[in-house]
């Protein structure tokens, strides 16, 4: 058995969710699954693809029409990749796994955000990387100095960025991107920027992938699970300069051959005709974000206002419990499920992640129960 695999656990998100299913009366605010249905145009396109027998293998990199449409979509955000520099993957997760597998040799330095999405560390451990967790600022924005301290001169350095962020909802500011650009120019480093929540940016959207003169050092990962509320259909993508993408596609080919054809045709239609529905979804998430932020403030729970994604990461330090104990007691006593901050790294301790990808009614009931449970502790 692979010892590196033995050294990792299932993610803390899933581990806690497995506890939640044993408390059926609980309100769950745990998963990153939008409660919106897949846009009708996408549904129809997938049904049509089945009826037209478009169910065979596609090229390893995905159908050309979709890669061309993604290229056009990204260009509107000042991110320039040709269709040949794009590979369609089985969700953003496979894009990350294939990318890191293609890049990392044992002992290479993998810089990951702390707190951050737990898959980054686990994939790195499987591949034998040295894990350098760089802590973010107190409001979970990027701390350039901490990244600088984590760079090692004697090995290859790979920096993972995750904005808009899971679990915090933080985004990259224009100033952050400028500082990051300078750091990349001056150092031996390749960047993997995970922007799966890019379509759910509530303020300005800034990406390091917009800088053309460092594009050989940038790998852009995204997908459609959140954008089109199609998490189970597993369609993502990775963009990189041709020398890098060539290596990534090798891993992708031997891993999954290609992303599912039906989902690819659905996404193609979605990019052409369903972007208005994405804006409608974002508007609804903005209302939910404002509601949950204000309710948490009224409960005395400090939190940074999320600027993207659909998570908020309030502090629970005043309760003198670690995040695992807090969430377990909240689940069993208050009948509300949130994710312990420790699931996202050591810097996540003292916080909990609440997802507002649920209906406003569920969110309101969940917060009512949290309020009642907190009052019972006094």
C-alpha positions in Angstrom: 0.0 0.0 0.0 1.2 3.5 -0.8 2.5 5.0 2.4 1.7 8.5 1.3 -1.9 7.6 0.8 -2.0 6.0 4.3 -0.8 9.3 5.7 -3.9 11.2 4.6 -7.5 11.1 5.7 -10.8 11.9 4.0 -11.4 15.6 4.1 -12.7 17.1 7.3 -15.6 18.5 5.3 -16.8 15.0 4.3 -15.9 13.5 7.6 -18.1 15.9 9.4 -20.9 15.5 6.8 -20.9 11.8 7.6 -21.8 12.7 11.2 -24.5 15.1 9.9 -26.4 12.3 8.0 -26.9 10.5 11.4 -28.8 13.5 12.7 -31.7 13.8 10.2 -33.5 16.5 12.1 -30.5 18.8 11.8 -30.4 21.8 9.5 -27.2 21.4 7.4 -25.2 24.4 6.3 -22.2 22.4 5.3 -21.8 21.6 1.6 -20.9 23.7 -1.4 -23.8 22.6 -3.5 -26.0 25.5 -4.9 -29.7 24.9 -4.4 -30.4 26.2 -7.9 -31.4 23.7 -10.6 -29.3 23.4 -13.8 -30.4 26.0 -16.3 -33.0 24.7 -18.7 -30.9 25.4 -21.9 -28.2 23.2 -20.4 -30.6 20.4 -19.6 -32.1 20.5 -23.1 -28.6 20.4 -24.7 -27.6 17.4 -22.7 -30.9 15.6 -23.6 -30.3 16.5 -27.3 -26.8 15.2 -27.1 -28.0 11.8 -25.8 -30.7 11.6 -28.5 -28.1 12.4 -31.1 -25.9 9.6 -29.7 -23.1 12.0 -28.8 -22.0 9.6 -26.1 -18.6 8.4 -27.4 -15.1 9.5 -26.4 -14.3 13.1 -27.1 -10.7 14.2 -27.8 -8.6 13.9 -24.6 -8.6 17.7 -24.3 -12.4 17.9 -24.8 -14.6 19.0 -27.7 -13.0 21.9 -29.7 -16.2 24.0 -29.8 -16.3 24.0 -26.0 -12.6 24.9 -25.6 -13.2 27.7 -28.2 -16.1 29.0 -26.2 -14.2 28.9 -22.9 -11.4 30.9 -24.6 -13.9 33.6 -25.6 -15.5 33.6 -22.2 -12.1 34.1 -20.4 -11.0 36.8 -22.8 -13.9 38.9 -21.5 -12.1 38.8 -18.1 -8.8 39.7 -19.7 -7.5 36.1 -19.5 -6.0 35.0 -22.7 -5.8 31.2 -23.6 -6.3 29.7 -27.0 -8.5 26.7 -27.4 -5.3 24.6 -27.8 -4.2 25.8 -24.4 -7.3 24.4 -22.6 -8.1 20.9 -21.5 -11.6 19.9 -20.3 -11.5 17.8 -17.2 -13.7 15.7 -14.9 -14.5 18.6 -12.7 -12.1 21.1 -11.1 -10.8 18.4 -8.7 -9.4 16.3 -11.5 -7.9 19.4 -13.0 -6.1 20.0 -9.8 -5.0 16.4 -9.4 -3.8 16.0 -13.0 -2.0 19.4 -12.8 -0.1 18.7 -9.6 0.7 15.2 -10.6 2.3 16.5 -13.9 4.3 19.1 -12.0 5.5 17.7 -8.7 8.5 15.5 -7.9 9.1 14.2 -4.4 10.6 16.9 -2.2 9.3 19.8 -4.3 7.9 22.7 -2.3 4.1 23.1 -2.5 2.8 26.4 -1.1 -0.8 26.2 -0.1 -3.1 28.7 1.6 -3.8 28.3 5.3 -6.8 28.2 5.8 -7.6 26.6 2.5 -9.4 23.9 0.6 -8.1 20.6 2.1 -7.5 18.8 -1.2 -4.4 20.9 -1.9 -2.5 19.5 1.0 -3.7 15.9 0.6 -2.8 15.8 -3.1 0.6 17.2 -2.3 1.2 14.5 0.4 0.2 11.7 -2.0 2.8 13.1 -4.5 5.5 13.4 -1.8 5.8 17.2 -1.9 7.0 19.3 1.0 4.0 21.2 2.2 4.4 24.9 3.1 1.2 26.4 4.4 1.3 30.2 4.1 -1.0 32.0 6.5 -3.4 34.7 5.2 -4.1 38.0 6.8 -6.6 38.3 9.7 -9.3 39.1 7.1 -8.1 36.1 5.0 -6.7 38.2 2.2 -3.4 37.4 0.7 -0.2 37.9 2.7 2.6 38.3 0.3 5.3 38.4 3.0 4.2 34.9 4.2 4.5 33.5 0.7 8.0 35.0 0.3 9.0 33.3 3.6 7.8 29.9 2.3 9.8 29.9 -1.0 12.8 27.6 -1.0 15.8 28.4 -3.2 17.1 24.8 -3.6 13.9 23.1 -5.0 11.0 23.7 -7.4 8.3 25.9 -5.9 4.6 25.6 -6.8 2.2 28.1 -5.3 -1.5 27.3 -5.1 -3.9 30.3 -5.0 -7.5 30.0 -4.2 -9.6 33.1 -4.8 -12.5 33.6 -4.4 -11.8 31.4 -1.4 -13.3 28.3 0.1 -13.7 28.5 3.1 -13.5 32.3 3.7 -15.1 34.0 0.7 -12.1 36.4 0.4 -11.0 37.6 -3.0 -7.8 39.1 -4.5 -7.6 42.9 -4.6 -6.0 44.8 -7.4 -3.1 45.7 -5.1 -2.6 42.1 -4.1 -2.4 41.0 -7.7 0.2 43.6 -8.5 2.4 42.5 -5.5 1.9 38.9 -6.5 2.9 39.6 -10.1 6.2 41.2 -8.8 6.9 38.1 -6.6 6.3 35.7 -9.5 8.5 37.7 -11.8 11.4 37.7 -9.3 11.3 34.1 -8.1 11.5 30.5 -9.3 7.9 29.6 -8.9 4.9 28.2 -10.9 1.4 29.2 -9.8 -1.7 27.1 -9.9 -4.6 29.5 -9.5 -7.9 27.7 -8.5 -10.7 30.0 -9.6 -13.7 27.6 -9.5 -15.7 30.4 -7.8 -14.7 33.2 -10.2 -18.2 33.6 -11.6 -19.4 34.3 -8.0 -17.3 37.4 -7.3 -19.5 40.1 -5.7 -17.0 42.9 -5.9 -14.2 43.4 -8.4 -12.6 40.3 -10.0 -8.9 40.1 -10.2 -6.8 37.2 -11.5 -3.0 36.7 -11.7 -3.8 34.9 -15.0 -4.4 38.3 -16.7 -0.7 39.1 -16.8 0.5 37.9 -20.2 4.3 38.2 -19.7 4.3 35.6 -16.9 1.8 33.2 -18.6 4.5 30.4 -18.8 4.4 30.4 -15.0 0.6 30.4 -14.5 -1.8 27.4 -14.6 -5.5 28.4 -14.4 -8.0 25.9 -13.0 -11.8 26.4 -13.0 -15.0 24.6 -13.9 -18.8 24.7 -14.0 -20.0 22.8 -10.9 -20.7 26.0 -9.0 -21.3 28.3 -12.0 -24.1 26.3 -13.5 -25.1 24.4 -10.3 -24.1 21.0 -11.9 -21.7 19.5 -9.3 -22.6 15.9 -10.1 -21.9 16.3 -13.9 -18.2 16.9 -13.3 -17.0 19.3 -16.0 -14.0 21.5 -15.2 -11.0 22.8 -17.2 -7.3 23.7 -16.9 -5.5 26.3 -19.0 -1.8 26.6 -19.4 0.9 27.4 -22.0 1.4 24.5 -24.4 4.6 23.0 -22.8 2.9 22.7 -19.4 -0.5 21.6 -20.8 1.1 18.9 -22.8 2.4 17.2 -19.6 -0.9 17.8 -17.8 -2.9 16.1 -20.6 -0.7 13.0 -20.3 -1.9 12.5 -16.7 -5.5 13.5 -17.6 -5.5 10.9 -20.5 -4.3 8.0 -18.3 -6.6 9.1 -15.5 -10.0 9.6 -17.2 -9.4 9.7 -21.0 -11.8 12.6 -21.3 -14.6 14.4 -19.5 -18.1 13.1 -20.0 -19.3 14.1 -23.5 -22.9 14.9 -22.4 -21.8 17.4 -19.8 -19.4 19.0 -22.3 -22.3 19.7 -24.7 -24.4 21.0 -21.9 -21.7 23.5 -20.8 -21.2 24.6 -24.4 -24.8 25.6 -24.5 -24.6 27.2 -21.1 -21.8 29.5 -22.0 -23.7 30.6 -25.1 -27.1 31.1 -23.5 -27.3 30.7 -19.7 -24.9 33.4 -18.4 -27.9 35.6 -17.4 -29.0 32.8 -15.0 -25.5 32.8 -13.5 -26.0 36.6 -12.8 -29.4 35.9 -11.2 -27.9 33.2 -9.0 -25.1 35.6 -7.9 -27.7 38.3 -7.1 -29.5 35.8 -4.8 -26.3 34.7 -3.2 -25.5 38.4 -2.5 -28.9 38.8 -0.6 -28.1 35.6 1.4 -24.6 36.8 2.2 -25.9 40.1 3.5 -28.6 38.4 5.6 -26.3 35.8 7.2 -23.5 38.4 7.8 -25.9 40.8 9.6 -27.4 37.9 11.6 -24.0 36.7 12.7 -23.1 40.2 13.8 -26.2 40.5 15.8 -25.2 37.2 17.6 -21.8 38.7 18.4 -20.0 36.3 16.0 -17.2 38.3 14.3 -16.8 37.5 10.6 -15.2 39.1 7.5 -17.7 40.1 4.8 -17.3 37.5 2.0 -16.6 39.0 -1.4 -17.0 35.8 -3.4 -18.1 32.1 -3.3 -20.9 31.2 -0.9 -19.1 30.7 2.4 -18.6 32.7 5.6 -16.0 31.9 8.2 -17.0 33.4 11.6 -14.8 33.3 14.7 -15.9 31.1 17.6 -12.9 31.8 19.8 -14.9 33.6 22.5 -16.6 30.3 23.3 -13.4 28.6 24.6 -14.0 25.5 22.5 -12.0 24.2 19.6 -13.9 24.2 16.3 -14.5 20.4 16.3 -16.1 20.5 19.8 -18.1 23.6 18.9 -19.5 22.0 15.7 -20.2 18.7 17.4 -22.1 20.3 20.2 -24.0 22.6 17.8 -24.9 19.5 15.8 -26.1 17.3 18.6 -27.5 20.0 20.9 -28.5 22.8 18.6 -29.4 20.6 15.5 -27.4 22.7 13.1 -24.4 21.5 11.1 -21.5 23.7 10.2 -17.9 22.6 9.3 -15.1 22.9 11.8 -12.5 25.5 10.7 -9.8 23.0 11.6 -10.8 21.0 8.4 -9.1 23.8 6.4 -5.8 23.9 8.2 -4.3 25.0 11.4 -5.1 28.7 10.8 -8.8 27.7 10.4 -9.0 26.7 14.1 -11.2 29.0 16.1 -13.6 29.4 13.2 -16.5 27.5 11.5 -17.5 27.5 7.9 -21.1 28.2 7.1 -22.4 27.7 3.6 -25.1 29.9 2.3 -25.7 27.8 -0.8 -29.0 26.8 0.9 -32.4 28.5 0.6 -33.0 31.7 2.7 -35.6 29.7 4.7 -33.1 27.1 5.6 -30.5 29.7 6.5 -32.9 31.6 8.6 -34.0 28.5 10.5 -30.4 27.4 10.9 -29.4 30.8 12.4 -32.5 30.8 14.7 -31.3 27.4 16.1 -27.7 28.7 16.4 -29.0 31.7 18.3 -31.1 29.5 20.7 -28.1 27.2 21.3 -25.7 30.1 22.0 -28.2 31.5 24.5 -28.5 28.1 26.2 -24.7 28.3 26.9 -25.0 31.4 29.0 
